Amino acid sequence: MKLADYLDTTRTSQSAFAERLGVSQGLVHQWLTGKRPISAEKCPEIEKLTGGAVTCEELNDKVDWPYIRASGFRSAA
C-alpha cells in the first residue's frame, strides 16, 4: 500500500503522522508529492508505525531490502 493510501484509509492527517514519526508535516508532504524521497533510515520506522501496511519496499525501491532483511533487520509489523 502506498503511504498516501494508508493515510487516506486510516484518516490520518499528515501532521498527526509526522508527529508520531518525529518529522515535520512539510517533510511528509514532500514524500507524498514525490518532491523528496523517503530515506532508507525512515522506512523501517514507517513500516512499524503502519503495522506493516506500508512496507519498506514500497517506500524506497533504491535499497536492497531482501538483503537488509536477511541481515537481521526486523520489522515490528
Contacts in CASP RR format, 6 or more apart in sequence:
PFRMAT RR
TARGET T0000
AUTHOR 0000-0000-0000
METHOD contacts of the structure
MODEL  1
MKLADYLDTTRTSQSAFAERLGVSQGLVHQWLTGKRPISAEKCPEIEKLT
GGAVTCEELNDKVDWPYIRASGFRSAA
1 9 0 8 1.000
1 50 0 8 1.000
1 53 0 8 1.000
1 54 0 8 1.000
1 58 0 8 1.000
2 54 0 8 1.000
2 58 0 8 1.000
3 31 0 8 1.000
3 32 0 8 1.000
3 38 0 8 1.000
3 46 0 8 1.000
3 50 0 8 1.000
3 54 0 8 1.000
3 58 0 8 1.000
3 59 0 8 1.000
4 32 0 8 1.000
6 12 0 8 1.000
6 50 0 8 1.000
6 53 0 8 1.000
6 54 0 8 1.000
7 13 0 8 1.000
7 14 0 8 1.000
7 17 0 8 1.000
7 32 0 8 1.000
14 25 0 8 1.000
14 26 0 8 1.000
14 28 0 8 1.000
14 29 0 8 1.000
14 32 0 8 1.000
15 25 0 8 1.000
17 28 0 8 1.000
17 49 0 8 1.000
18 24 0 8 1.000
18 25 0 8 1.000
18 26 0 8 1.000
18 27 0 8 1.000
18 28 0 8 1.000
20 49 0 8 1.000
21 28 0 8 1.000
21 42 0 8 1.000
21 45 0 8 1.000
21 46 0 8 1.000
21 49 0 8 1.000
23 42 0 8 1.000
27 36 0 8 1.000
30 36 0 8 1.000
31 37 0 8 1.000
31 38 0 8 1.000
37 60 0 8 1.000
37 62 0 8 1.000
38 46 0 8 1.000
38 59 0 8 1.000
38 60 0 8 1.000
39 60 0 8 1.000
40 56 0 8 1.000
40 60 0 8 1.000
40 62 0 8 1.000
40 63 0 8 1.000
42 59 0 8 1.000
43 56 0 8 1.000
43 59 0 8 1.000
43 60 0 8 1.000
43 63 0 8 1.000
44 56 0 8 1.000
44 73 0 8 1.000
44 75 0 8 1.000
46 54 0 8 1.000
46 56 0 8 1.000
46 59 0 8 1.000
47 54 0 8 1.000
47 55 0 8 1.000
47 56 0 8 1.000
47 59 0 8 1.000
47 75 0 8 1.000
47 77 0 8 1.000
48 75 0 8 1.000
48 76 0 8 1.000
48 77 0 8 1.000
50 77 0 8 1.000
51 76 0 8 1.000
51 77 0 8 1.000
52 75 0 8 1.000
52 77 0 8 1.000
53 77 0 8 1.000
55 65 0 8 1.000
55 75 0 8 1.000
56 63 0 8 1.000
56 65 0 8 1.000
56 68 0 8 1.000
56 75 0 8 1.000
57 65 0 8 1.000
END
